[in-house]
Amino acid sequence: MLGILGGVAASVLIALIMLNVCVPLVAGRLDENSGLRGYLVSLKDEVRDHITVTLEVYKDGELVRRKVGDPISDQWLNLVANYLLGMESYQDISWTCEDGNTRSGWGTESVEGNPMIKLAIGTGSTAYTIDYALASKVMEATLNSNYINVTDSGSEFSVTFAYTFIVNSVCNISEAGLFIRDKYFLDDYGWILIAHDTFTAVNLQANDAITIKYIFNIDYSNPPFLKKFWELLLDYFMGLRGAGCSVGSTRLDFGYDYDVTGKADYAKEKLYFAYVLDDVAWTPTFNPSSVSDKWELRKIVALTCSNQKISIDVIAIQGNSQNSYMSYGIIFYLYSDSDYSPYNSFSYIPIAYIKFDTPVSADLTTFFDINLTVTFNQG
Protein backbone atom coordinates (compact mmCIF):
# COMPACT_ATOMS: atom_id res chain seq x y z
CA MET A 1 0.00 0.00 0.00
CA LEU A 2 0.96 3.57 -0.51
CA GLY A 3 0.45 6.46 1.89
CA ILE A 4 -0.72 9.56 0.07
CA LEU A 5 -1.89 12.89 1.37
CA GLY A 6 -5.24 12.93 3.07
CA GLY A 7 -6.93 15.98 4.34
CA VAL A 8 -6.33 18.64 1.77
CA ALA A 9 -9.74 19.66 0.81
CA ALA A 10 -12.60 21.62 0.00
CA SER A 11 -16.07 21.28 1.24
CA VAL A 12 -19.45 22.19 1.54
CA LEU A 13 -20.60 24.84 -0.37
CA ILE A 14 -18.12 23.47 -2.63
CA ALA A 15 -16.64 20.28 -1.29
CA LEU A 16 -13.91 18.41 -2.96
CA ILE A 17 -13.23 14.85 -2.25
CA MET A 18 -10.02 13.49 -3.67
CA LEU A 19 -7.19 11.65 -1.88
CA ASN A 20 -7.04 10.16 1.53
CA VAL A 21 -6.77 6.41 1.94
CA CYS A 22 -4.78 4.63 -0.72
CA VAL A 23 -5.45 1.00 -1.37
CA PRO A 24 -4.77 -1.23 -4.38
CA LEU A 25 -7.56 -1.02 -6.92
CA VAL A 26 -9.92 -3.88 -7.44
CA ALA A 27 -8.59 -6.21 -10.14
CA GLY A 28 -10.15 -5.57 -13.52
CA ARG A 29 -11.06 -1.92 -12.84
CA LEU A 30 -8.99 -0.84 -15.83
CA ASP A 31 -9.80 -3.61 -18.28
CA GLU A 32 -7.55 -2.53 -21.12
CA ASN A 33 -4.57 -2.31 -18.80
CA SER A 34 -4.66 -5.51 -16.77
CA GLY A 35 -1.51 -6.08 -14.81
CA LEU A 36 -0.95 -2.43 -13.96
CA ARG A 37 -0.55 -1.50 -10.35
CA GLY A 38 -2.93 1.21 -9.31
CA TYR A 39 -3.76 3.23 -6.27
CA LEU A 40 -7.04 4.71 -5.17
CA VAL A 41 -6.57 8.40 -4.61
CA SER A 42 -9.22 10.33 -2.69
CA LEU A 43 -9.23 13.58 -0.77
CA LYS A 44 -10.56 13.89 2.76
CA ASP A 45 -13.10 16.61 3.44
CA GLU A 46 -11.85 18.95 6.16
CA VAL A 47 -15.11 20.91 6.31
CA ARG A 48 -13.63 24.04 4.80
CA ASP A 49 -16.09 26.17 2.86
CA HIS A 50 -14.94 27.13 -0.62
CA ILE A 51 -18.15 28.69 -1.92
CA THR A 52 -20.93 30.11 0.20
CA VAL A 53 -23.99 31.42 -1.64
CA THR A 54 -26.28 33.87 0.13
CA LEU A 55 -29.55 35.36 -1.13
CA GLU A 56 -30.81 38.61 0.40
CA VAL A 57 -34.13 40.33 -0.40
CA TYR A 58 -34.84 43.97 0.44
CA LYS A 59 -38.18 45.81 0.30
CA ASP A 60 -37.82 49.55 -0.10
CA GLY A 61 -34.26 49.28 1.24
CA GLU A 62 -35.07 47.12 4.29
CA LEU A 63 -33.75 43.55 4.52
CA VAL A 64 -36.79 41.25 4.72
CA ARG A 65 -35.49 37.82 3.63
CA ARG A 66 -32.11 36.09 3.88
CA LYS A 67 -31.15 32.54 2.89
CA VAL A 68 -27.76 30.81 2.84
CA GLY A 69 -27.14 27.93 0.46
CA ASP A 70 -29.23 28.87 -2.56
CA PRO A 71 -29.86 25.80 -4.75
CA ILE A 72 -27.41 25.53 -7.65
CA SER A 73 -28.89 24.37 -10.96
CA ASP A 74 -27.84 21.05 -12.49
CA GLN A 75 -27.92 22.82 -15.87
CA TRP A 76 -25.09 25.14 -14.83
CA LEU A 77 -23.14 22.25 -13.29
CA ASN A 78 -23.23 20.53 -16.70
CA LEU A 79 -21.84 23.66 -18.35
CA VAL A 80 -19.03 24.01 -15.79
CA ALA A 81 -18.08 20.33 -16.02
CA ASN A 82 -18.06 20.43 -19.82
CA TYR A 83 -15.64 23.34 -20.15
CA LEU A 84 -13.92 24.31 -16.91
CA LEU A 85 -13.33 20.69 -15.85
CA GLY A 86 -12.41 19.65 -19.37
CA MET A 87 -15.10 17.06 -20.04
CA GLU A 88 -15.96 18.34 -23.54
CA SER A 89 -13.53 15.87 -25.12
CA TYR A 90 -14.68 12.90 -23.06
CA GLN A 91 -18.42 13.18 -22.49
CA ASP A 92 -21.47 14.21 -24.50
CA ILE A 93 -22.86 16.78 -22.04
CA SER A 94 -25.87 18.97 -22.67
CA TRP A 95 -28.05 21.29 -20.59
CA THR A 96 -31.52 22.81 -20.76
CA CYS A 97 -31.80 26.57 -21.16
CA GLU A 98 -34.47 28.90 -19.83
CA ASP A 99 -36.49 28.58 -23.05
CA GLY A 100 -36.72 24.82 -22.56
CA ASN A 101 -34.37 23.96 -25.42
CA THR A 102 -31.51 21.52 -24.82
CA ARG A 103 -28.10 22.65 -26.05
CA SER A 104 -24.49 21.55 -25.90
CA GLY A 105 -22.80 24.53 -27.57
CA TRP A 106 -21.37 27.54 -25.80
CA GLY A 107 -18.34 29.77 -26.09
CA THR A 108 -16.36 32.87 -25.18
CA GLU A 109 -14.06 35.53 -26.57
CA SER A 110 -13.36 35.76 -30.32
CA VAL A 111 -16.70 34.68 -31.80
CA GLU A 112 -19.28 34.56 -29.07
CA GLY A 113 -18.03 37.49 -27.03
CA ASN A 114 -18.29 36.85 -23.31
CA PRO A 115 -21.29 35.68 -21.28
CA MET A 116 -23.57 38.15 -19.55
CA ILE A 117 -25.42 37.73 -16.27
CA LYS A 118 -29.03 38.52 -15.31
CA LEU A 119 -31.28 38.49 -12.26
CA ALA A 120 -34.95 37.57 -12.42
CA ILE A 121 -37.85 37.58 -9.96
CA GLY A 122 -41.17 35.79 -9.98
CA THR A 123 -44.13 34.48 -8.05
CA GLY A 124 -43.32 30.75 -8.02
CA SER A 125 -43.41 28.68 -4.84
CA THR A 126 -40.92 25.86 -5.52
CA ALA A 127 -37.25 25.59 -6.51
CA TYR A 128 -35.30 22.45 -7.34
CA THR A 129 -31.77 21.70 -8.51
CA ILE A 130 -33.14 20.32 -11.80
CA ASP A 131 -34.77 23.68 -12.63
CA TYR A 132 -33.85 25.58 -15.78
CA ALA A 133 -36.23 28.53 -15.35
CA LEU A 134 -38.25 30.38 -12.73
CA ALA A 135 -41.69 28.91 -12.14
CA SER A 136 -43.47 32.20 -12.85
CA LYS A 137 -41.17 35.03 -13.96
CA VAL A 138 -42.36 38.61 -13.50
CA MET A 139 -39.32 40.80 -14.19
CA GLU A 140 -35.66 40.46 -15.17
CA ALA A 141 -32.60 42.65 -15.71
CA THR A 142 -29.22 42.11 -17.37
CA LEU A 143 -26.34 43.24 -15.16
CA ASN A 144 -23.16 45.11 -15.96
CA SER A 145 -20.36 46.19 -13.63
CA ASN A 146 -22.61 48.88 -12.10
CA TYR A 147 -24.61 46.11 -10.44
CA ILE A 148 -21.74 43.82 -9.46
CA ASN A 149 -19.33 44.36 -6.58
CA VAL A 150 -16.11 42.32 -6.38
CA THR A 151 -13.50 42.23 -3.62
CA ASP A 152 -10.40 40.07 -3.11
CA SER A 153 -9.10 39.80 0.46
CA GLY A 154 -6.02 37.81 -0.54
CA SER A 155 -7.66 34.54 0.43
CA GLU A 156 -11.29 34.99 -0.61
CA PHE A 157 -13.31 36.52 -3.42
CA SER A 158 -16.60 38.14 -2.49
CA VAL A 159 -18.93 38.85 -5.42
CA THR A 160 -22.33 40.51 -5.06
CA PHE A 161 -24.89 40.65 -7.87
CA ALA A 162 -27.65 43.12 -7.01
CA TYR A 163 -30.54 44.81 -8.78
CA THR A 164 -33.53 46.85 -7.65
CA PHE A 165 -36.83 46.19 -9.42
CA ILE A 166 -39.67 48.74 -9.30
CA VAL A 167 -43.00 46.99 -9.75
CA ASN A 168 -45.84 48.70 -11.61
CA SER A 169 -48.72 46.81 -9.98
CA VAL A 170 -49.62 44.79 -6.91
CA CYS A 171 -47.69 41.49 -6.76
CA ASN A 172 -46.27 38.97 -4.31
CA ILE A 173 -42.64 38.16 -5.19
CA SER A 174 -41.52 34.79 -3.85
CA GLU A 175 -38.69 33.55 -6.11
CA ALA A 176 -35.42 34.76 -7.59
CA GLY A 177 -32.89 33.36 -10.03
CA LEU A 178 -29.45 34.14 -11.43
CA PHE A 179 -28.73 33.29 -15.11
CA ILE A 180 -25.84 33.39 -17.59
CA ARG A 181 -26.10 33.66 -21.39
CA ASP A 182 -23.87 33.61 -24.44
CA LYS A 183 -24.55 34.36 -28.11
CA TYR A 184 -22.93 33.25 -31.38
CA PHE A 185 -23.68 36.14 -33.73
CA LEU A 186 -27.34 35.56 -34.63
CA ASP A 187 -27.49 32.27 -32.70
CA ASP A 188 -28.63 32.67 -29.12
CA TYR A 189 -27.26 29.90 -26.90
CA GLY A 190 -29.94 30.76 -24.35
CA TRP A 191 -29.95 31.69 -20.70
CA ILE A 192 -28.60 29.04 -18.32
CA LEU A 193 -29.89 29.02 -14.74
CA ILE A 194 -27.13 29.25 -12.12
CA ALA A 195 -29.11 29.49 -8.90
CA HIS A 196 -32.82 29.48 -8.04
CA ASP A 197 -34.56 29.90 -4.72
CA THR A 198 -37.95 30.63 -3.24
CA PHE A 199 -38.79 32.55 -0.08
CA THR A 200 -41.81 33.71 1.88
CA ALA A 201 -43.65 36.09 -0.43
CA VAL A 202 -42.86 39.79 -0.24
CA ASN A 203 -46.08 41.78 -0.75
CA LEU A 204 -45.58 44.76 -3.04
CA GLN A 205 -47.78 47.64 -4.14
CA ALA A 206 -47.36 49.63 -7.35
CA ASN A 207 -44.06 51.57 -7.37
CA ASP A 208 -42.59 49.56 -4.47
CA ALA A 209 -38.94 48.58 -4.80
CA ILE A 210 -37.56 45.07 -4.27
CA THR A 211 -33.81 44.48 -4.32
CA ILE A 212 -32.32 41.04 -4.93
CA LYS A 213 -28.74 40.32 -3.89
CA TYR A 214 -26.81 37.15 -4.65
CA ILE A 215 -23.56 37.01 -2.68
CA PHE A 216 -20.85 34.47 -3.55
CA ASN A 217 -17.96 34.11 -1.09
CA ILE A 218 -15.19 31.95 -2.55
CA ASP A 219 -12.36 30.82 -0.28
CA TYR A 220 -9.38 29.97 -2.48
CA SER A 221 -6.84 29.59 0.35
CA ASN A 222 -7.05 25.79 0.64
CA PRO A 223 -6.12 22.92 -1.72
CA PRO A 224 -6.55 21.41 -4.14
CA PHE A 225 -7.97 23.93 -6.64
CA LEU A 226 -5.73 26.85 -7.49
CA LYS A 227 -6.79 30.49 -7.54
CA LYS A 228 -6.72 30.35 -11.34
CA PHE A 229 -9.60 27.85 -11.29
CA TRP A 230 -11.81 30.18 -9.25
CA GLU A 231 -10.88 33.17 -11.41
CA LEU A 232 -11.97 31.31 -14.54
CA LEU A 233 -15.17 30.19 -12.83
CA LEU A 234 -16.09 33.78 -11.96
CA ASP A 235 -14.92 35.43 -15.17
CA TYR A 236 -16.44 33.04 -17.68
CA PHE A 237 -19.13 31.02 -15.89
CA MET A 238 -20.56 33.78 -13.71
CA GLY A 239 -20.24 36.55 -16.28
CA LEU A 240 -17.68 38.88 -14.68
CA ARG A 241 -15.58 39.32 -17.82
CA GLY A 242 -18.65 39.96 -19.95
CA ALA A 243 -19.88 42.50 -17.41
CA GLY A 244 -16.54 44.32 -17.43
CA CYS A 245 -15.30 43.43 -13.92
CA SER A 246 -13.09 40.36 -14.37
CA VAL A 247 -10.98 39.08 -11.46
CA GLY A 248 -8.32 37.25 -13.50
CA SER A 249 -5.98 38.01 -16.37
CA THR A 250 -6.18 34.60 -18.10
CA ARG A 251 -8.34 34.69 -21.23
CA LEU A 252 -9.63 31.47 -22.78
CA ASP A 253 -11.55 30.93 -26.00
CA PHE A 254 -13.99 28.24 -24.94
CA GLY A 255 -16.25 26.64 -27.49
CA TYR A 256 -16.35 27.61 -31.15
CA ASP A 257 -13.82 29.60 -33.12
CA TYR A 258 -14.50 30.78 -36.64
CA ASP A 259 -12.48 30.24 -39.79
CA VAL A 260 -13.19 30.43 -43.54
CA THR A 261 -15.00 27.10 -43.45
CA GLY A 262 -17.43 28.11 -40.73
CA LYS A 263 -17.69 27.13 -37.08
CA ALA A 264 -14.83 25.02 -35.77
CA ASP A 265 -13.95 24.03 -32.23
CA TYR A 266 -10.18 24.16 -32.50
CA ALA A 267 -9.58 23.02 -28.96
CA LYS A 268 -12.13 20.80 -27.30
CA GLU A 269 -11.43 21.28 -23.61
CA LYS A 270 -9.60 18.41 -21.92
CA LEU A 271 -8.20 17.62 -18.49
CA TYR A 272 -4.50 16.75 -18.47
CA PHE A 273 -2.24 15.76 -15.58
CA ALA A 274 1.48 15.68 -14.83
CA TYR A 275 3.73 14.62 -11.96
CA VAL A 276 5.30 17.40 -9.91
CA LEU A 277 9.02 16.64 -9.56
CA ASP A 278 9.96 19.15 -6.85
CA ASP A 279 8.98 19.13 -3.19
CA VAL A 280 6.94 22.33 -3.32
CA ALA A 281 4.15 23.26 -0.92
CA TRP A 282 0.65 23.98 -2.20
CA THR A 283 -0.16 27.66 -2.60
CA PRO A 284 -3.15 29.28 -4.37
CA THR A 285 -0.86 30.57 -7.13
CA PHE A 286 1.21 27.39 -7.50
CA ASN A 287 2.74 27.01 -10.97
CA PRO A 288 5.45 24.33 -10.94
CA SER A 289 8.77 24.82 -12.68
CA SER A 290 9.58 21.11 -12.82
CA VAL A 291 6.98 18.59 -13.98
CA SER A 292 6.84 15.40 -16.03
CA ASP A 293 5.31 15.24 -19.47
CA LYS A 294 1.61 16.12 -19.60
CA TRP A 295 -0.83 13.33 -20.40
CA GLU A 296 -4.52 13.08 -21.17
CA LEU A 297 -6.63 11.14 -18.74
CA ARG A 298 -6.73 7.47 -19.67
CA LYS A 299 -10.37 6.99 -18.89
CA ILE A 300 -13.43 8.78 -17.52
CA VAL A 301 -15.07 6.11 -15.39
CA ALA A 302 -18.10 8.13 -14.33
CA LEU A 303 -19.46 11.67 -14.45
CA THR A 304 -22.43 12.96 -12.46
CA CYS A 305 -23.82 16.50 -12.53
CA SER A 306 -26.87 16.51 -10.29
CA ASN A 307 -28.12 17.22 -6.77
CA GLN A 308 -25.82 20.24 -6.48
CA LYS A 309 -22.78 18.07 -7.15
CA ILE A 310 -20.24 17.47 -9.90
CA SER A 311 -18.50 14.13 -9.45
CA ILE A 312 -15.82 12.88 -11.85
CA ASP A 313 -14.11 9.51 -11.44
CA VAL A 314 -11.03 9.32 -13.68
CA ILE A 315 -8.09 7.05 -14.44
CA ALA A 316 -4.74 8.84 -14.64
CA ILE A 317 -1.79 6.94 -16.12
CA GLN A 318 1.20 8.24 -18.03
CA GLY A 319 1.12 7.66 -21.76
CA ASN A 320 3.81 7.21 -24.43
CA SER A 321 6.54 7.16 -21.82
CA GLN A 322 8.91 4.51 -20.52
CA ASN A 323 10.24 6.86 -17.84
CA SER A 324 10.04 6.53 -14.09
CA TYR A 325 9.40 9.57 -11.93
CA MET A 326 9.82 10.42 -8.28
CA SER A 327 6.65 12.45 -7.87
CA TYR A 328 5.79 14.82 -5.05
CA GLY A 329 2.26 15.32 -6.29
CA ILE A 330 -0.08 15.49 -9.26
CA ILE A 331 -1.04 18.70 -11.02
CA PHE A 332 -4.08 19.02 -13.28
CA TYR A 333 -4.25 21.27 -16.32
CA LEU A 334 -7.16 22.57 -18.34
CA TYR A 335 -6.26 22.29 -22.03
CA SER A 336 -7.97 25.04 -24.00
CA ASP A 337 -7.59 27.62 -26.73
CA SER A 338 -5.92 30.64 -25.15
CA ASP A 339 -5.96 32.86 -28.23
CA TYR A 340 -8.92 35.22 -28.11
CA SER A 341 -8.30 36.37 -31.67
CA PRO A 342 -9.96 34.32 -34.48
CA TYR A 343 -6.93 32.01 -34.58
CA ASN A 344 -6.11 29.00 -32.49
CA SER A 345 -3.36 28.85 -29.87
CA PHE A 346 -3.43 26.10 -27.28
CA SER A 347 -2.48 26.33 -23.60
CA TYR A 348 -2.32 24.20 -20.49
CA ILE A 349 -3.75 26.14 -17.55
CA PRO A 350 -2.90 24.74 -14.07
CA ILE A 351 -6.14 24.43 -12.08
CA ALA A 352 -5.49 21.94 -9.24
CA TYR A 353 -2.55 20.48 -7.32
CA ILE A 354 -2.56 17.44 -5.04
CA LYS A 355 0.60 17.18 -2.95
CA PHE A 356 1.57 13.76 -1.60
CA ASP A 357 2.52 13.18 2.03
CA THR A 358 5.61 11.35 0.85
CA PRO A 359 7.10 11.14 -2.66
CA VAL A 360 5.78 8.38 -4.90
CA SER A 361 7.76 6.44 -7.50
CA ALA A 362 5.59 6.18 -10.63
CA ASP A 363 6.23 4.56 -13.98
CA LEU A 364 4.19 3.38 -16.96
CA THR A 365 2.71 0.53 -14.88
CA THR A 366 1.31 2.85 -12.22
CA PHE A 367 -2.11 4.38 -12.47
CA PHE A 368 -4.27 6.47 -10.17
CA ASP A 369 -8.03 6.29 -9.78
CA ILE A 370 -9.03 9.80 -8.77
CA ASN A 371 -12.46 10.98 -7.71
CA LEU A 372 -13.16 14.72 -7.89
CA THR A 373 -16.42 15.76 -6.30
CA VAL A 374 -17.68 19.32 -6.12
CA THR A 375 -20.72 19.69 -3.85
CA PHE A 376 -22.86 22.75 -3.09
CA ASN A 377 -24.68 22.85 0.20
CA GLN A 378 -28.37 23.80 0.17
CA GLY A 379 -28.01 25.51 3.53
N, C-alpha and C positions, 0 to 999 in steps of 0.2 A: 504494500500500500504506500501511498504517497501523501505526505502532509502538505496541504496547500492552504493559503490564506483563507480564514473564515472571518467573518465579521466586518467586512468593508461594506457598507451598504447604503441602501437608500431606503425608502419606506413608503408609505402610507399617505400620503397624498401624492407622491409617486413612490412606490416601493420597488426595489430592485432585488431580485433574488438570484444570485449567481454563485459562487464558490464557498464551500464550507467543509463538508466532509467528503473526502476523496476515497472512493472504493473502485475496484476493478469493475468495468462494465459487464453487464450480462452478456454471455457468449451469443453471438449472432446479431447483436444490435446493429452492427455495420456490415450488412450481408456481403457487399462487394469487396470488403477488406478483411475477410476472416484471417485470423492469425495475428492481427495487430494488437498491441497492448494499449488499452485506453483507460482513461481516468474520468470519473464523474466530477465535474467542476460545478459547484453551486455557491451562491453567496448568501451568507447569513444576514437576516434583517436585524439591524440594530435599532429600529424604531426611530429613525431620523427622518423628519419630514423634508422632502425635496420640493414638493409643490403643494401649497395650501390655496384653495380657491374659496373666496368669500363673496357672497352676494349681499349688497345693501340696497334698501329701498327707502327713498325719502319722499315725503309729501309736503309740498310747499316749503322745502328746506329742512324739515324735521325728520330724523331717522325713525321709521316706523316698522321696518322689518330687517332682520339680519340672519343669514344662514351661512354656515361654514360647511364646505364639502359639496358644492353644487354638482349634480350628476354630469359626467362627461359623456358625450355621445360616442357610441360605437362607430358611427360614420367617420368621425374625425380621427379616431384611433386607427381605422383602416388607412386613412390618408397618411398619417404620421409613420405607420409601419412600412407602407409602400415606399416612401421616399427617404425619410430621415433615418430609418433603420435598414435601408437598403434592400427591401424585399421585392422591389420591382422586377429584378432579374430572376427571382426564384419562385414567386407565387403570383397567381392571377387574382389580384385583389381589386375589388370594386367597392363603391359606397353609394348610398342614396342621398340625393340632394334635396333641398327644400321643396323643389317642384315635383318631387316624387320620382324623377328619372334616375336610373342607375348609371353611373359613369365610372370610368377607370383612368381617364386622362386628366392631366393637370400640369401646371408648369409655372415657371418664374422667369424673370429677367428678359432676355433678348426678344422673344416673340410675345409671350403672354403679359409682359409687364410684371408687376408684383401684386400679390393678393391684397385685398382690402378687407376691412372688418366692419361689421354692423351689429347694432343692438336692436332688439325687437321686444315689444310687450304685447300681452294678450289677456284673454279672459278664461283660458283653459284651467282645468282643475287637476290635471295629472301630468307627470313627467317621468319618463323612463330612459334608460341608457340606450335603448334601440331607436329612440326618436330621431327624426330627421327634420322636423318642423315643429313650430308651436301648434298647440291644439286649436287655438282660435286667435290669430294675430289681429291686432288693432292698429298698431303704429310701428314704424321702424325708422332707423337713421343710420346712414353710413358715416363712419368716424374717420377723422384725420388727426393729425398730431395735436390739434386744439382740444381734443376730447380724450387724450391719452396722456397719462403721467408715468414716467419711468425713472426709477432711481436704482443705483448700484452701490451697495454698502461696502463692497469689497469681498463679501461672502454670500450676498443674496441680492437678487433682482426683486423689485417690487413694481408691478405694472397695474395701473388702474385704468379701466375703460369706463367712461361715464358719459351719460347724456340725459338731458332734461326734456321730457315730452310735455307739451301743453295740450290738454285734451279740449275738444270743441263741443263736447256734450257729456251728459251723465254716463259714467261707466264704472265698472268694478274691475280693476286690474289685478290679476292673480297669477300671472306667469311672465317670465322673462327668458330671453335666449341670446346667446352670442354666436355669430356666424362669420365664416370666412368665404371669400369668393375670388375666382380668377377667370380671366377671359382670354380667348385666343382670337384676336381680331374680331370677326363677326360671330364667332362661336362662343357662347356663354357656357362655361363649365358648371355654373350653378353655385348657389350658396350651400355651404357645408356647415351643419350645426356643430358647434364646439361644446357648448354647455347649455343646459335647459333646466329650469327649476320652477316650481310653483310655491306659492306662499298664501297666507290668509289674505283675502281680497282687500285691496285698498280702495275705499269708496271715494270717487272723484266727481265734482261738479264741473260744469263748463268753465274753461279757463284755469282750472287747477293745474298745478305742475307736479309731475312725478319724475323723480330722478332715479335712474338705475345705475349702480356701480358694480362692476365685476373687478375684484382685486385678486391678482395672482402673485403670491410670494414664492419665489424659487430659490431654495438654498442650494448653491453649487459648491459648497465647501467640503463635501464628503465624496468619497469614491462611490462607484467607479466612473460615472460619466464626467467628462471634462467640461469646463466652462463653455468651450466651443459648441458642444451639443446643445446646451440650453440657449445660447445665442441664436443658433440656427432655428431652434424650435420657436423662439419668440419672433424673430425677424421674418421667417417665411411661413410658419404655420399658425401664427397668431397675428399676422398682418402688420407688424411694426415697420418693416422696410417699406411696404406699400403706403403706409400712412405718413412716412417721412420722419420716423423717430427710431431708427434701428439701434440696437445695442451692440452689434458686432460689425467687424470690418470684412468678414469672409462673405463673398458673393458666389452663389451657386446657381447654375442654370438647370433647374430641375425640369423634367418633362421634355416637351418638344422643342427642337430648334427648327430653323427653316433654311432650306437651301433651294437651288434652282429646280429641284424635282418635287418640291412640296414639303410636307411635314416629315421630319425625321428625328427620332430620338437617338442622338449620337451616343449618349452615355446612359444606358439603363442603370439606375442606381444599384450598387452592390455593397455587401458588407465583406471587407477583407480583414485578415488578422496577420500579425507578425509577432515574433518573440522579441522581448526586450532583453538586450545583452549586457546592460549595465545595471548595477544595484542602485537604482534611483527611486527615491520616495515619490508617492503619489502627490501631485499638486493639481489644482484646478486648471492650470495652464501648461501641464506636462506635454512636452513635445520631444520625444527621445532622439538623441543624436546617434545612437547605435542600436540598430534592430536587424533582424534577419530579413530574408526576402519576404515579400508580401504575398499571401495566398488567398484565393477565394475560399469560401466555406465549402467543405466537401459535400455537405448534405443539410437540408432543412428538414428536420424530423417532424416538427409540428409548429403551426402558427395559429394563435387564437387572438382575436380582437373583439372582445365582448365583456360585458359586466364590469366596465370601467377598468379593463386590464388588457395589456398587450403582453403576450407570452410567446417567446420564440425559443424553441429547442433546436440547437444546431450541432453539427459535427465539424470540428476544426482539426485538420491534419495537413501538414506541409505537403505541397505538391511539387513535382519536377525537381526534387532535390535529394541528393544522397548524403547531405551534410548532417552532422550532429551539432546541437546547440546547447550551451549552458544558459538556460533562460531564467530571468528574474521576474518575469511576468509576461502577460499577453496584452497587446494593444490592438484595439479595433479601429478600423478606418472606414469612413464612408467614401466610396468611389463615386465621383460625379463629375459633371462638366462644370469647370470653374470659369469658363470664358463667357462673360455676359454680353459679348458681341455676337453677331450671327455666325460665328465660327466655333468649332469645337476645340476644347483644350481640357484634358482630363487631369484630375487631381485626387489625391488620397488625403482626406481630412480626418485627423485623429479625433475620435469622439468618446472613447472609453479606455480605461487602463485598469487591469487587474494585476496587482502585485502579489507575488507568491511569498509565503512565510519564509521558505528556504528555496534556493535555486533548484531548478528541475532540469535534468538532462533529457533532451527530446531529440528524436531522430525520425526518419520516415516511417518507422513502425509505431510511433506514438500518436494517439489521437485523443482529443478532449471532447467530451459531451457537455455542452454549456447551455444552461437554461437562463434566459434573460426575461424577467417578468417585471412589467411596469404596471403598477396598480394605483388607481385613484380611489381615495376614501370618500364615501358618500356623507360623511359627517355624523 
